[in-house]
Amino acid sequence: MKIKYNPNTMFVYPVTEDKLNQVVSKLQGKSATGFDQIPEFLVKECIQYIKKPLIFIFNVSINQDIFADLMKIAKIRPIFKKGDGYDTSNYVLSFFTKILEKQIYNRLILFISKHNILTDAERGFRDNKSTEMASHIFIENILESTDKQLYVLGLLFDLTKAYDTINNEILLNILEYYGIRGTLKSWIKFYLLYWSQFVEIFKTDNIRRNQKIYEALFKEIKHWAPQGYILGTLLYLLYINDLPLIIQNAKLVLFADYINILIINKNIDAVQAMLNRVIKPFATWF
């Protein structure tokens, strides 16, 4: 079985004031800042004064297949959780980066939905589908099978770290196959390259009542772009879109980077045999 080739090519419409305002109006107005030290609330409050140059810059970026290196810098801010634990996955990008990413994301998701590109097994980023629905379908399949006195084996995969293993060349070939070609494909190719990151740590002096900021040197991100960026998950879904085609004799429920596989049969030995047939192509694919 093969994924269906899409003969239609996606056209990227220019960024307009209306589209820019739609994205900015949905910003939450947080005070966190990226490397440029410009907080989200300030961007939101000042958008009417800076929207024209932003639109010009964004359209130049799209038309000339350029994504500025300064927009590919992620700040990592470790957040204390409890005990000795810190959450080090708190990536903060420039909000100008997020606005441009969202412009591309909105156009991509419309094209993907229009041509029904994502597999039916995928429950993420789909209209009228959600995590709750994915969980409901998974549980419903189990209950129906047990009611019929069938054996059920579930395989649950959290592929959060799988972002680090994505091959850009394979991804770009997949995008070409799905109709994401020409200028947009070149833009995404440039977008995926040369991301960097640095760590920022705050230290509070309780005696002097002041706060010091420590910043590490910039380091190149060698495996894809930082997790949490807007386009990342959508591109990842396209990357794994053909995965259900190689899994035979099993039911799949996907939600973004979570994969649930159910193997069902009336014979326990048959379940074991089916498990072996599922695991081998699954491991080979990765």
Protein Blocks (a to p, Z undefined) as FASTA:
>chain_A
ZZdddfbdcddddddfklmmmmmmmpgoiabdcfkopafklmmmmmmmmmmmmmmmmmmm
mmnopacfklmcccdddddfbhjbccfklccddfklmmmmmmmmmmmmmmmmmnomacfk
lmghiahiafklmmmmmmmmmmmmmmnopacddddddfklmmmmpcfklmmmmmmmnopa
hjlmmmmmmmmgopacddddddddfklopacdddddddddfehcaehiaklmmmmmmmmm
mmmmmmghiacddehjaccdddddfbfklmmmmmmmmmmmmmmmZZ
